[in-house]
Amino acid sequence: MPATVIVGAQWGDEGKGKIVDLLALDSDIVCRYQGGPNAGHTIVVGEETFKIRQIPSGVIRGKTCVIGAGCVLDPEVFLNEVDELESRGQSTADVHVSGETHLIMPWHVALDQASERRLGKLQIGTTRRGIGPCYADKAARIGIRVQDVLDPKILRQKIEVALAEKNVWLERVYGVDPLELDELAERYESYARRLRNYVADTSLLVDRALHDGRKVLLEGGQGTLLDLDHGTYPFVTSSSTVAANAATGVGIGPNRIDRVVGVAKAYVTRVGEGPFPTEIEGPDQRRVQELGGEVGTVTGRTRRCGWLDLVALRYAVRLNGITSLALTKLDVLSAFAEVPVCVAYRLRDGSETNEFPAHQSDFHHCRPVYETLSGWQEPITDGLPDAARAYVDFVEHQLGVEISLVGTGAERERVVALH
């Protein structure tokens, strides 16, 4: 049985959690393949709202959940999430963490925060959750992995070796207080005692599930334009977010994937710094923010909002091999008499292109070319108003990819299936 990848097609915050929650209904296993607690998925179930940062959102459906080797894990965040879910009647007994997942340590958080402060106006706009420094240590081969919690002696030894170097950076480079070894080692051993119950060979678990004909969903944490290699560098995350990395991040062969569902808002948002060609100016920015509830699940920061960018979305379709799209939050645009859509970029030399610029300097200076569509100015209830359907058809035609799902509200049942 093949696997399906759910990938964000913009700068993250596209509503992947809701789409994963929907598709998980007919799936057996839901896996997170990259990222850490810098990504938040919000799921509304009746009167309850779940905000999940570390555990795959399939946990709300009672599915087997996997945190893959491509992820980074903050044990404090993870265990707090376990406690909250359990207290609300959601079992975490079928949650499994790869032993190859890297641990976010307190020095990663301290270095992330100190680095952003030092950069000042040049800061990247990270979530300051230690994600980047953790991935950096992984690449430098000095990271601490989840499997290290299985042996208390190895765990303390690795903490001691790493801390000796990290405290030098904290004190001498960033001028902040060092971390204390005994307190930190004792705290992480207490985490380890609980974390050990969740450690598994998740690559083998997923592979066997596929062989047995079970349905597997692979979800990313962030969006395509935050990909470390192909995103709007340096204003990106620290891992590969695109669909091709789903196989690597979980530990299966790429030939096991046959469907890639891209998730995009009917407009665009981004959190943090970086160029944003279609960012809305004037009072309409605040209007979209309020109507869409555009506040980061993890960061609490107000998201920057822009009109739908088909140049960037076409790029995401190409990079990920997207086979169908889920368009979320279409209801937010119901307030507007006219809805601009970016169909091309005007470059510095005056030329126009409908392809995403290959060079950062071109992207920084490009200007959006809009086509304005009629708004529908009525609530979306049972089906799509004619103008709303025309908007969806326009996007579908421009991209050459079917839009199979349309989100029309925050609740899990507010989705219209088109195909």
C-alpha positions in Angstrom: 0.0 0.0 0.0 1.5 3.4 -1.0 2.0 6.4 1.3 0.6 9.9 1.0 2.5 13.0 1.8 0.8 16.1 3.2 3.0 19.1 2.5 2.6 22.9 3.1 2.7 24.7 -0.2 3.4 28.2 1.2 5.4 29.6 4.2 3.7 27.2 6.7 0.5 27.8 8.7 -1.6 26.6 5.7 -4.0 24.5 7.8 -2.1 21.2 7.4 -3.4 20.0 10.8 -7.0 20.2 9.7 -6.3 18.4 6.4 -4.3 15.7 8.1 -7.1 15.3 10.7 -9.5 14.8 7.8 -7.4 12.3 5.8 -6.4 10.5 9.0 -10.0 9.3 9.2 -9.2 6.8 6.4 -5.6 6.1 7.4 -3.8 3.9 9.9 -0.6 5.7 10.7 0.3 9.4 10.7 4.0 10.3 10.7 5.8 13.6 11.1 8.9 13.7 8.9 10.6 16.9 9.8 10.6 19.9 12.1 10.1 20.2 15.8 7.9 22.2 18.3 8.3 25.3 16.1 5.2 24.1 14.1 1.7 24.2 15.5 -1.3 22.4 14.3 -4.8 23.6 15.4 -7.7 21.2 15.3 -11.2 22.2 16.3 -13.4 19.3 17.3 -16.9 20.4 18.4 -16.5 22.8 21.3 -12.8 21.7 21.8 -9.7 23.2 20.3 -6.5 21.2 20.2 -3.2 22.9 19.6 -0.5 20.4 18.9 3.2 21.2 18.5 5.2 18.0 18.6 2.9 15.0 18.2 1.4 14.3 14.8 -2.2 15.6 14.6 -3.5 12.1 13.8 -3.4 11.5 17.6 -6.8 13.2 17.8 -8.3 10.5 15.6 -6.7 7.8 17.8 -4.3 6.7 15.0 -0.8 5.2 15.4 1.5 8.3 15.4 5.2 8.4 14.5 7.8 11.1 15.1 10.5 10.3 12.5 14.3 10.5 12.4 14.1 13.8 10.4 12.5 15.6 13.3 13.9 17.2 16.4 12.2 16.7 19.8 12.0 18.8 22.9 11.3 16.3 25.6 9.7 18.8 27.9 7.3 20.0 25.2 6.6 16.4 24.2 5.8 15.2 27.7 3.7 18.3 28.5 1.7 17.6 25.3 1.3 13.9 26.4 0.0 15.0 29.8 -2.4 17.5 28.2 -3.8 15.0 25.7 -4.2 12.3 28.3 -6.0 14.7 30.6 -8.4 15.5 27.8 -9.2 11.8 27.1 -6.8 11.4 24.2 -4.6 8.3 24.5 -0.9 8.6 23.6 -0.2 4.9 24.0 0.2 4.5 20.3 2.7 7.3 19.8 6.2 6.2 18.7 9.4 8.3 18.5 12.4 7.3 16.3 15.5 6.6 18.3 17.4 8.6 15.6 15.4 11.8 16.3 17.7 14.5 17.8 16.9 16.1 21.2 16.6 19.8 21.6 18.7 20.7 24.7 18.5 23.8 26.8 21.7 25.1 25.3 20.1 25.0 21.8 17.2 27.3 23.1 19.7 29.6 24.8 21.9 29.9 21.8 18.9 30.4 19.4 17.6 33.3 21.6 21.1 34.9 22.1 21.9 34.7 18.4 18.7 36.4 17.3 19.2 39.2 19.9 22.8 39.7 18.6 21.7 39.9 15.0 19.3 42.7 15.8 17.7 44.1 12.6 19.3 41.3 10.6 17.6 38.6 12.6 16.0 35.7 10.7 12.9 35.7 12.8 13.2 32.2 14.2 10.7 30.9 16.8 13.6 30.8 19.3 12.8 27.2 20.2 16.3 25.9 19.6 15.5 24.2 16.3 18.3 25.7 14.2 21.1 25.0 16.7 19.8 21.4 17.2 19.9 20.7 13.5 23.3 22.4 13.3 24.7 20.0 16.0 23.1 17.1 14.1 25.0 18.1 10.9 28.2 18.6 13.0 27.7 15.1 14.4 27.7 16.2 18.0 24.0 15.9 18.7 22.2 13.9 21.3 19.6 11.5 20.0 16.5 10.0 21.5 18.1 6.6 21.7 20.7 8.1 24.1 18.0 8.3 26.8 17.9 4.5 26.9 21.3 4.4 28.8 21.6 6.9 31.8 25.4 6.7 31.7 25.6 7.5 28.0 23.1 10.3 28.4 25.0 12.1 31.2 28.3 11.6 29.5 27.0 13.2 26.3 25.4 16.1 28.2 28.7 16.7 30.0 30.8 16.7 26.9 28.5 19.0 24.9 27.9 21.4 27.8 31.6 22.1 28.3 31.7 23.5 24.8 28.3 25.2 24.8 28.9 27.1 28.0 32.0 28.6 26.4 29.8 30.0 23.6 27.1 31.2 26.0 29.5 33.0 28.3 32.3 34.3 26.0 30.4 35.0 22.7 26.9 35.9 23.9 27.6 37.1 27.4 24.8 35.0 29.1 24.9 32.7 32.1 26.2 29.2 31.7 24.1 26.1 32.3 24.7 24.0 35.4 25.6 20.3 34.6 24.1 18.5 37.6 20.8 20.2 37.5 20.5 19.7 33.8 21.6 16.1 33.8 19.1 15.3 36.6 16.2 17.0 34.8 16.9 15.2 31.5 17.2 11.8 33.3 13.7 12.4 34.7 12.5 13.1 31.2 14.3 10.1 29.9 12.5 7.7 32.3 9.2 8.7 30.7 10.5 9.1 27.2 11.9 5.5 27.0 8.3 4.1 26.7 7.8 5.9 23.4 11.1 5.0 21.7 10.8 2.6 18.7 12.3 1.5 15.4 9.9 3.7 13.5 11.4 3.0 10.1 10.7 -0.7 10.5 7.3 0.0 12.0 6.2 2.1 9.0 7.7 -0.3 6.4 5.9 -3.3 7.9 2.7 -1.3 8.0 3.0 -0.6 4.2 3.8 -4.2 3.5 0.7 -5.2 5.4 -1.4 -2.9 3.2 -2.1 -0.2 5.8 -2.5 3.4 4.8 0.2 5.8 5.9 0.1 9.6 6.0 3.4 11.6 6.1 3.1 15.2 7.4 5.6 18.0 7.4 5.9 20.6 10.0 6.6 23.7 7.9 5.9 24.9 4.4 7.7 24.6 1.0 9.0 28.2 1.0 10.7 27.5 4.4 12.7 24.6 3.0 16.4 24.8 3.9 17.5 24.2 0.3 14.7 25.5 -1.9 13.0 28.1 0.3 13.6 31.9 0.6 17.0 31.5 2.2 18.1 32.6 4.8 14.6 33.2 6.0 13.8 29.5 6.2 13.7 26.7 8.7 16.6 24.3 9.4 15.4 21.2 7.7 14.0 20.0 4.3 10.3 20.6 4.3 9.5 19.3 0.7 7.7 16.1 -0.1 10.9 14.3 -1.2 12.2 14.5 2.3 9.2 12.6 3.7 10.8 9.3 2.7 14.2 10.2 4.3 12.6 11.7 7.4 10.6 8.6 8.2 13.0 6.0 6.8 11.2 4.4 3.8 12.0 4.2 0.1 10.8 7.1 -2.1 8.9 4.6 -4.3 6.5 4.0 -1.5 5.0 7.4 -2.0 2.4 7.8 -4.8 0.3 10.8 -3.7 1.4 14.3 -2.6 -1.4 16.6 -1.3 -0.3 20.2 -1.1 -2.1 22.5 1.4 -2.4 26.2 0.7 -4.5 29.0 2.1 -6.8 30.9 -0.3 -4.5 33.8 0.5 -0.9 33.7 1.9 0.6 34.3 5.4 4.1 34.2 6.8 5.6 34.6 10.2 8.9 36.3 10.8 11.2 38.2 8.5 11.9 37.9 4.8 10.5 39.1 1.5 6.8 38.8 0.8 5.8 40.1 -2.6 2.0 40.0 -2.2 1.9 41.4 1.4 -1.3 43.4 1.7 -1.0 47.1 2.5 -3.5 49.3 4.4 -6.6 48.3 6.4 -7.2 45.1 4.4 -4.1 43.6 6.1 -5.8 43.9 9.5 -9.1 42.7 8.1 -7.6 39.5 6.8 -5.7 39.0 10.1 -8.8 39.4 12.2 -11.1 37.3 9.9 -8.6 34.5 9.6 -7.5 34.5 13.3 -3.9 34.9 12.0 -1.9 34.4 15.2 0.8 31.8 15.3 -0.1 28.6 17.2 3.4 28.3 18.7 4.8 31.8 18.5 1.7 33.9 19.4 3.0 36.3 16.7 0.5 38.0 14.3 1.0 36.6 10.9 1.7 38.8 7.9 -1.0 38.4 5.3 -0.9 38.7 1.5 -3.1 37.9 -1.5 -2.7 34.5 -3.1 0.6 34.2 -4.9 0.3 31.7 -7.9 3.9 32.2 -8.9 5.1 30.8 -5.5 2.4 28.2 -5.5 3.3 27.0 -9.0 6.9 26.6 -7.6 5.6 24.5 -4.7 3.7 22.3 -7.1 6.8 21.7 -9.1 9.2 21.1 -6.2 6.9 18.7 -4.4 5.3 16.9 -7.3 1.9 17.9 -5.9 -0.8 15.7 -7.3 -3.8 17.6 -5.7 -4.3 20.7 -3.6 -6.3 21.4 -0.5 -7.3 25.1 -0.5 -8.0 26.3 3.1 -9.7 29.3 4.6 -11.6 30.3 1.5 -14.3 31.7 3.8 -12.0 34.5 5.0 -12.2 36.1 1.5 -16.0 36.3 1.7 -15.7 39.8 3.1 -14.2 41.3 -0.1 -15.9 42.7 -3.1 -12.8 42.1 -5.2 -10.0 39.6 -4.7 -6.6 40.2 -6.3 -4.5 37.2 -7.3 -0.8 37.4 -8.2 -0.3 35.7 -11.6 3.2 36.9 -12.4 6.2 38.9 -11.0 7.7 42.0 -12.5 11.5 41.9 -12.2 13.9 44.8 -11.8 14.6 45.0 -15.6 10.8 45.5 -16.2 10.2 42.0 -17.6 7.5 39.7 -16.3 7.7 36.0 -15.3 5.3 33.5 -14.0 8.1 31.3 -12.7 9.7 31.7 -9.2 13.1 33.5 -9.5 16.1 31.3 -9.1 18.1 34.0 -7.4 17.4 35.6 -4.1 18.2 39.1 -5.2 15.6 38.9 -8.0 13.0 37.7 -5.5 13.7 40.4 -3.0 13.1 43.1 -5.7 10.2 41.6 -7.7 6.7 43.1 -7.7 3.4 41.3 -8.0 1.3 41.4 -11.2 -2.3 41.0 -10.2 -5.5 39.8 -11.8 -8.6 40.9 -9.9 -11.4 38.5 -9.5 -15.0 39.2 -8.3 -15.7 38.5 -4.7 -18.8 36.7 -3.5 -19.6 38.6 -0.3 -21.8 36.0 1.2 -21.2 33.2 3.8 -20.0 29.9 2.5 -22.4 27.3 4.0 -23.6 24.2 2.1 -21.7 24.7 -1.2 -19.6 27.3 -2.9 -21.2 30.5 -4.2 -20.6 30.9 -8.0 -17.9 33.6 -7.6 -16.1 31.5 -4.9 -16.2 28.5 -7.3 -14.9 30.7 -10.1 -12.0 31.7 -7.8 -11.2 28.0 -7.1 -11.5 27.1 -10.8 -9.2 30.0 -11.8 -6.5 28.8 -9.3 -6.9 25.2 -10.5 -6.5 26.3 -14.2 -3.5 28.5 -13.6 -1.6 25.7 -11.7 -2.7 22.7 -13.8 -3.4 20.7 -10.6 -6.8 19.7 -9.3 -8.1 21.3 -6.1 -9.8 18.4 -4.3 -10.6 19.9 -1.0 -11.7 23.4 0.0 -11.7 24.6 3.7 -14.6 26.9 4.6 -14.2 27.3 8.3 -12.2 26.3 11.4 -14.2 23.3 12.4 -13.1 19.9 11.2 -16.3 19.3 9.2 -16.1 22.6 7.3 -14.5 21.1 4.2 -16.0 20.9 0.7 -14.8 18.0 -1.5 -14.7 18.9 -5.2 -13.3 15.8 -6.8 
